[in-house]
Structure formats: structure tokens, C-alpha cells
């Protein structure tokens, strides 16, 4: 029974640490236009990896701006993105950590589908592998685990 309580307490502690670290595991929702009239902007985001091989870039932020409206979409697993926007001229920009940002202009007319494919170049700027809060969370979890192990070893010595 005590082991179940301990397991439950550790699980709650870990859950609170993950929630408190601002770690988000879900993809943000794209901003879309749902009015009548407008057209689609779609395409793929590809980038060169460190071996100069071209591959799809996932989670790239694709923004369309016409000076009045800002729309955002994110590339999926195959690098594909899609957004529906009102008619007009847009500057479409793709941003991804580790790559140079790239922009292209497009004119969207009513009912049109505009395809803009992006090929990104590596920026060679180091990208931190972990969020700053993640390191703190790992240190606290390690300290907590060490305290639990220490307490268990003291209980065994007393018996």
C-alpha cells in the first residue's frame, strides 16, 4: 500500500513539474480565414540537413501577411502546409529554428489555389536542444529521486 502511495505521489510530482515547465506537446492551431471569398495558399517546406540532403521540415511556421491580416500555418510531417486567406497580395514567410527565413510574394484571387514551395538553407546557428525549464525540471526530478532512494535505504537499515 505504501508503494502505491509513493508511486502516486511521484506521478503527481512529475505531472506538476511538466505542467509547470511550460512544456507543450501539442501543435498550435493555425489562424485561418473562414469568411466567404478568398483562396488557398499551400505548399511544402523542405530543407537541407547537416549532410546536405533535402528533406521535409516539420513544425515550420508559415506566415502570410498583407498589411491588414496575419495568418499562420505550420508544416506537417511531410513538410506540407495549407491556409485559406481572403483575396489580396500576401508576403508569405517561412521560419524554422536552424534555418534562414525565406519569403515570397503571392496574389490570391477568389477561389484560387496558390502553391509556394520553400527550400530552406541551414543557418549554422546552434539550436538549443532543450528548453531552459527542461534542465531545471530534470535536476529537480533527480534530486527527488535521490531523496526517495535515501529514505528507503534509511528505513531498511532501521529494520
Secondary structure by P-SEA (a helix, b strand, c coil): caaaaaaaaaaaaaaaaaaaacccccccbbbbbccccbbbbbbbbbbbccccbbbbbccbbbbbbcccbbbbbbbccccbbbbbbcccccbbbbbbccccbbbbbbbbccbbbbbbbbbbbbcccccccccaaaaaaaaaaaaaaaaaaaaaaaaaaac
